[in-house]
Amino acid sequence: MLREVQPRAALTPGHRVDLARHLPGGGWALAAFDGTVTVTDPVLTVERRVDLGMRIGDLRVACDGTWAWVGDSGLWTGTPEKPRPGPERTEAVLWTGGGLWTARTGEEVAVELRDPDFGVLAAASLPERYGGSGAWLHPHPDPGTVVLWTAGPVWAGSEAHVVTRDGDRLRVEPIPFENPDPPVFLPGGGELLVALPDLLRVSWPGGSELARLPWTDISPDPKDERPTRDLWLLPGGKAAWGSYSRRVRIVDLATMTVEAEVVLAGHPVRTFSAFHAVPGIGSPHGDLSGFTVGGAGVLSVHHHREALLSDAADWAGQPAVAS
């Protein structure tokens, strides 16, 4: 079943959108890897545009408004107008209530919790198994915990770990599944979702499988379509799950079934050939580059150029609340 969602705001920022971040005040930061960032209010009205002066690989903003980004020469924090250089060789950053988390790869994978002056509060390392891996950090309901996801080049393999501060050290617990996409923890932290590509609901700690949605229920031939790392929780016990055909399905987590496919009004699913200069390929294809859930909204990016803001409740098929 197709579920058409009507956007309530739209913005074409005039630059490529590679990263979209929900800001503590409810606004959004739309960033290009070349360092151009457009900052908006909660309804995509542009407040300012900044140039970080370097290529970036990650960007996060803390609750107090402090930025952190990974540039060509390492980690930077502060504001775009008054940046402070930090440690080199940082690949991923994430603010939590516990501080600034950083991760990097090399001969090993290193994850660190730092104070605002870059001092290391706790650190841990684990083997780098694939050669040339990258590292990413994802949030967890507990502010003293993050999810570390590492992946090798060109489908070489991936791993996920739960990293928790324990005094002056970090406790690292593997999520026991082979080649997972980044896990998403449910509120409370007692369960998580992980795609293998089958989507599993898993208890934590322990990692016992509770329920499974086979990817073949969505695409009988996995060569035709595979899931992306876009997996976000929605209201009402639902989740939105993206695919490399640039489409998104809504999963009912109680039954672990697909209840709908979301399309944004004006952005229908067409064919691969309609979006690419490759004639004769009729497989269904959309124009969705990615999406981010923040607050009560979903920011979807189309063709890496246009941002649309819609209501998360509409994606989840929830009834409108009278004002």
C-alpha positions, 0 to 999 in steps of 0.5 A: 500500500502506498501512503502519500505524505504531504510536506509542510515545508520545502527548501532547495538550499543551493548546494548539495545536501550530504548530511542532515542534522536535527538541531537542539532548538528544533531547527536543521543543519543541511551540510555538504561534504565540501563544508557548506552548511545551511542552518534553518529554523524548525520549518526550514526557513533559512537562518544562515549559511556558513562555510567551514572552510574544509571538507567534512565527514561528520557534523554534530551540534550539542544541546548548548549549541556547540558544534563538532565536525570532522574536517580534513585535519581532524576534529573541530569544535566551537562555532563556525565563526570561532572554531577550535582545532582538536585531535587529528585522525578523528572520523566520527563525533557524537555529543551526548549528555556524557560529553563528546564521543570520538572514533577513528580507525587505523591499525585498530579501532579507537573510541574515546569520551572527551571533555569540552577541552578534548581531554580523554575521560575514558577510552577503548580500542578493538581490532580493525578486522577488514583493512581500511574500515570506517567508523561511525557513532550512533546514539543510544537512549542512555547518555553514557552509552553510544553505538559504534559501527565499523565497516570495511570497504566495498561490502568487506564486512561490518560490526556493531558494538555498544560502548558504555562509560564505566568510570574511567574506562569504556565497556565495549559489548559486541552486538552478536550478528554478522555484517549488521547495518547500524542498530537502532535502540528502542526507548529504554534500551531494552530492545534494538532493531538491526538489519542483516538485511532481514530486520530483527528485533532483538533483546538487550543485553544478550542479543536474543532474536525476538522477531524477524521481518525477512527482506524477501518479504519486501524484495523477493530477489535481494539483487534487485533491491537492498536496504540502506542504513536509513532506519528510524523510529516513528510514533506509534511503534513504527519504523521507517526503513530505506532501500537502495532503490531510494524507497522507504517502507513503514514497519509495524514493530509489533507484528514485524510486517510492512504496512505501507510504502511512503512517498512524498507528494510530488515525488512518486516512485518511477523507474530506474531509467527515469532517474538515471541515464541508463535506458531500458531498466524498468525496476521501481525507483525513487528520488529519496537520497536519505531521511532523518527523524527529529522531534515530530518531523521527518526531513527527507532529502531528494536528489541530494538537492531538495529538503522536504519537512513532513510530520512523523505521524503522517509517515506512521499513519497516525491520526491527526491531533486536533489543535 
